[in-house]
Amino acid sequence: MQTKSIKAQNLSKAYGPVEAVKNVSFDVRPGEIFGLIGPDGAGKTTLFRILTSLLLPDTGQASVDGLDVVQDYKLLRQRIGYMPGRFSLYQDLTVQENLQFFANVFGTTIEKNYALIRDIYVQLEPFKHRRAGALSGGMKQKLALCCALIHKPRVLFLDEPGTGVDPVSRKEFWEMLRRLRDSDITILVSTAYMDEAELCDRVALLQKGEILAIDTPQGITANYQRPLFAARSDDMYRLITDLRALEPGADCYAFGEYAHLALAATATRPTTSTRPTTSSRRTSNAIPKIQQYLETKGHTNIEVLNTTATIEDCFIELMHN
């Protein structure tokens, strides 16, 4: 049987009348980047605090690297790295001083584990004498990651590391995570950015404390069954409202510069046959009808395209279901 770096069984946690986590179960394999994907308030941070021994669950059990998060919390904290959602390093200390402090806390040295952080720290080195509070958002993120890695953890917890960081820094950060995975570090990352879900090996979609689906990003999008279109016109707000009334079961929502229109599914897609299904034939015939419908509603500069489902489309569909 394959061992699990993280195993959660029926975890629940409530804050008074608010159920932050409801009977959550999942596991993470060694050397995997596993994503907890969901909006603010979905329960991601509460799960992280339980799994890092900072919060006791009301019910359920969990283990990290084979250690129970309640009974073995002292030993567990030596084996994990944790980067919380908010920058929590000492802002009055310099980059070098923060890194030295965390190395001392874990009874190690920067030199001993420097190979693990080298690719990240070389970007910080020109600023090593700058106070942490004066760094940019991207540089703060890199410093926090170095401090979480300096004791060479076996499991790394990253709670919404991309929040408040520019797109270029987010891209660089995920490239770093892939290199860390190759160093046999298991990574659990939470994010509200749906595009980051595509970069994980597997994801759990979380909403209101419950898991809606667990699979690879490709597996989740492959299960999307509805004909899906991207549409736009000169009046996007009215276009969304009109397309929602196109037919019973239609759904439409903003998606970048387009609106995504999901029609009611008419057939389940086969996994092996290449013969067009009722759904695929309907998709090819629907575009002229959608355009004509929008013209009758007075829209101009209309564009309607076939599109494929993203993680965000699947998440919206799962929430509706």
C-alpha positions, 0 to 999 in steps of 0.5 A: 500500500502506498504511504500518504504524506497527508491523510485527513479523515472526517475532519470538522471544525466549527466556530460557534454556529459557523461550520468552517470545515464539514466532514472533510477527508482527503489524502496527499501522496509523497512528492505531490503538489496538492491544491485546496482550491476555493474562494475566501471563507471556503475553509482552507485556512482552518484545514491548514491550521488543523494539519499543522497542529495549530488548531484542534479539530472538533471531530476526525483525525489527521496525520502528516508524514505518519504523525498524528497532528494532535498526539505527535504535534511536537515532532510534527512541527520539526518535519513541516514548513508552513507559510501562512497567508499573511506575511508573518516574518519579523519586518524590522529584521533584515532578510539575512537576519530573518533567515538566520533566526529561523535556522537557529530555531530549528537547530540548523544553519543556513549553510547546511541546507543552502542547496535547497533554497539556493535558486530562490535566495540568489534573487534575494541576496542583493537585498539581504541587508534590507529590512523585510518590511521594506521588500516588495510583495514578490520578494516577501513571498520568496523570503517567507518560502526560504524561511519555511524551507531552511530546516529541510521539511518533508511536507510544505504547507503554503496558505494562499501564497499568491495573494497580493502578488503580481502575476509575474511573481506568481508565475516564478513562485510556481516554477520554484514549487515544481523544482521543490517537488523534484527534491522529494518535498510534498506540497499542500497549497491553498489558493483562490486563483482558479488558474493555479489549480491547473499547476497542481498534480491533484486538487480538491475543490472546496466550498463552505467547508465541504469538498465538492470534487477531488481529481487531477485538473484534467480529470475534473475538466474532462467530467464537464458535460454541458455545451459551453460557449464564450460570448460578448457584445457591446453591452456585456451586462445585458448580454449576461442577463439575456443569455440566462433567459435563453432556455431553461437550465441555461447559465451565464457568467462573466469570464474575463473579456467574454461571458461563458454560456452553459446550456443544459446537457443533453447527453453524456459524452462517451469515453471511447467512441469518436462518433458525434454525440447529441451534445456535440451536434447541438454545440455545432448548431447552437452558435447561429441560434445564439447569435440570432437570439442576441440580435433580436435583443438588440445586441451589436458587435456580437461574437459567439465561440465554442470554448472548453471548460476550465477549473473555474467553469467546473467549480461553478457547475459543482456549486450549482449542483 
